[in-house]
């Protein structure tokens, strides 16, 4: 069974890719790219200046998922460029570089710098607070602000596909998706973590996460992710990376049925390790044969 997939005219050996923020070290990403089933690598979100991140602990698990508040810990764009160049030397698989900005103008500056590495894609993390907005709302909660971010980026970079990463924490994700498509986004990834949420240590009488609250990921958010991806699929013509709670072959196939072209695997790595990609890929092939599904195209967005 052939799982080869084309996304924005770039070929992937399967629909399974890593997502931003789980495997953050360059050497670990190099190792991950060699794992069977991994068809593409997404880097951690890169900001202009280095960020130390939030207080530890930054990640905690609960029965059906994870809560995290990493705080966009990263070495800044200058070190990131060196890391991306090394990753490109060590793998022939597509690379998606995630970037994050806190002011609108930073997106343009970042893509100009990152474009020097010639990654296959640049993903705009639009789900973090926009400090140009006095309320500190994430860019992607407002369709027009999200569209402006995409427009500004497309002014300075045209030959690298731009992916807009959207948050579920908005009144109408369909409207946001429509606006970023009209602004020139080449693809959409959805969803980022939802929340924020909190876990409490009853013995210590305080929140488990060092930052008190954090984003929710893992199996708990899969139903939300499926709904969002399906809403987006019915709204736009550009392809979608479906993210959120994918930990099995059935999950991945559900996400494709909802409308995703690529499927991002993130939190499942915490439990299943990097081999989770191989497991999911193998089981996907088995399910497709059993269900007499000839290709992924025939089921994409079928619901």
N, C-alpha and C positions, 0 to 999 in steps of 0.2 A: 504493500500500500504506500503510495507516494504522498508525502505531506508537504512537498515543496510549495512555497507561497511567494507571491510577488506583492511588494508593498512599495508604493511610490516608485515603481519601475525598477526597484532593487530586489534581487532574488534572495530568499531565505530558505534554508534547508528544511525548515519546519516552521510552524507559527509560533513556537515557544521562544521567548526572549527573557532576559533578566530585566528587572525594573530598578529604578534609581533608589539609592539609599540603603540597600541591604548588604551587598558586597561592595565595600567602599575602597578597599586597598587595591592599588594597581596590580601588584603581583597576584593577588587572589582573583582579580578579574581576568588576568592572563590565564590562570589555571582553569577558571570557570569556562572560558571560551573553548577549551579543549574537551569539555565534557560532551558526550554524545547526547543529542537532544537540544543543546543550547544553540540557537541559530543566530542570536544577536546579543550584544552587550550594551546596557545603559549605564552610564557613569553616575556617580553621585552628583547632586546639584552643585554647580560651581558659582560662586559669587566673585565680585571684583576683588575684594579684600579677603584675607584669611578670616575664618570664624572658628572660635573655640567650641562653640556649641553650648548646650544647656547643661546644668548640673547633673551629675550621675546620681542614681541610675537613670539611664535614658530609655531603656526598653524593659517591659515586663509582660508576662503572658497571663492569660486567664483561660477559662475552659474553651472558648470558641474563637480566640483571637489574641491580638497583641495591642498594647498601648505604647506609643513611643513619643518621645520629645527630644530628638537628637539636636534640634536647633540649627540644622543646616551646617553642621561641622564640616569644614573643607579647607584646603590649603590656599585658596585664592587662585585667581586666573593664571598668574605667571607660572606657578608650580604645576597647575593643572595642565597647561599646554605641554610641559615636559612629559607628564604622565600619559597624556593622550597619544603623543608621538610614540612613546614606548609601547603602549598597547597596540597601536597600529602596526608597529614592526613585528609584534609577536602573534598577531592573529589576522586571518583573512576574512573574518566574519564581520558583518555590518556593525558599526559603532554609532550609538545614539548618545550625544553629549547633552546632558541636562544642565540648564543654567537657571539661576534665580536672581532676581533684582528686587530692590526695595524702593527704588525710584524709577520712573518711566525711562529716563535717559540711560540708565544703566544697561537696559536690555540691548540697545544699539551698540554700546561700547563693548559689551561682552561678546556679541556675535561677531563683531569685527575681529576681535582677538582670537576667538575659538575657530573662526573660519580659516585661520592660518594653518591649522592642523588638518584641514580637509576631512572632517568626520563625514560619515554618510548622512547623518541627520543632526539637527539641533532641536532639542525639546525645551520649550519655554515653560518653566514651572510657574504657572499663574496662580498658584493656590496659596501663596504666602503673603503676609501683610504688605500693603502698598502704603509706604509712609508719606507719599504725596497726599494721601487721603487722610484728613484729620481723624477719621474714625478708625483708621488702620485696617480697613477692609481688604481682604485678598483681591487681587486684580480680577480673578475669575468669578467673583460673586456679582460683578457688574458687567453685563454684556458689552457695553460701550467702552469701558476702560480696558477690558480684555482685547477688544478689537483694535484699540489704539496701540496697545503693546505689539500686536502682530503687525500692524501697518508700519510702525516705526522700524521694526526689524526687517521687514521686506524691502524697505527703502535702501538698506545698506547691504543686504545679502540676497541674491536671487538664485544662485546655482546650487545651494544646499537646501534640501527640503526642511521646512519648519513645521514642527509638531507642537500643537497647543495642548498642554496638560491641564485638564479641568477638574474642579472640585465639585463634590456632590452637595456642598454646603451653599447652595444657591436656590433661589425661588424657582427658577426655570432654566435648567441646564440646556434645554432645546434652544432657547433664545441665545444663550451664550455660544453654543455650538454654531448656530446660524451666523452670528456676527463675526466670529473668528474665521469662518469659511469665507465670508464675503470680504474680509480684510486680507485674505490671501494665504491663510494657513493651508499647508499641503496635507496635513493629517491631524488627527486628534487622539490624545491618549486620555482614558478615563477609567477609573477614577483615582484621585488622590485619596489619602486617608479621610475618614469622616470624624465627626466629633466637634470640639474636643471632649474627651472623657476623663474619668478619674478612677483609680483603684486605691483602696485604703488598707494599710497595714494595721490591723486592730491591736496588735501588741505594742507597736510603737506610737499608736494614736496619731498617725499622719499619713499623707498620700505616699504611695510606693514610688512614684516617679519623682525625680529630683525637682522637676519644674512644676510639680503638683498635677498638671493636666497634660494630656497628649492626644495625638491622633490615633484613631482606632483602625486597625487593619486585620487581615486574616479572615477566616471563614465567616465570622459574624457579619461582615459587610458584603458578602457575595450577592445576596438578593438585591441590595441597593445598587451594586455595580452592574448587575445584569439589566436592571430596569433603566439605569442611566445610559448604558451602551445602546440598548434597544431604542430608547427615545432619540438618541443622537443619530443612530443609523437611519431612522425614519425621517430625519430632518435634513441631513447633509448628504453630499455625494462623495466627499473625500473619505479615505479609509480611516479605520479606528484601531487603536491598540486597546484591547480590553484588559483592565487591571482590577483586581480586588477579590481576594479570597480563593484564588485558584490553587488547589492542592491535589487534584486528581485529574485523570483523563476525562471523566464525566464533566467536571467543572469546566475544563478547557473547551470541550465540545459544546456545552451550554453557552459559553461565552461567544463562540463562533456563531451559533444559532441566533444569538441576540444581535449579531451584526459585526463582531470584531474580525479583522483580518489577521492581526497578530495578537498573541495572548501573553501578557506579562506575568511572570512568576516571581513573587517576592517573599512574603512572610513564610511560605511553605518551606523555604530553604532552612529556616531555623530548626524545623522539626525533621525534615527529610534529608537535609544536607544537599550538596550539589547534585547528587545522583538522582534527585527528584525529577530532574528534566528527562533523564533517560527513562525512568519509570513511566512518567506521563506519556512520553512519545510512544513507547512500546505499547502501552495500554490503549492509547488513542487508535493505533493501527488495528488492534484487535477489535475494538468496538465498531469501527467503521466497516470492517469485514462482516462482523456479526449482524450489523444493522443494514447491510447491503448499501452502504453509502459509497459511491464511486469516487467522489472528490469533495474537498472542503467547500469548493465554490457552490455546490448544489445545496448546501445547508446554511450558508452564510445569510444571516438575516431572515431565516425562513419563518420565524414566528410573527 
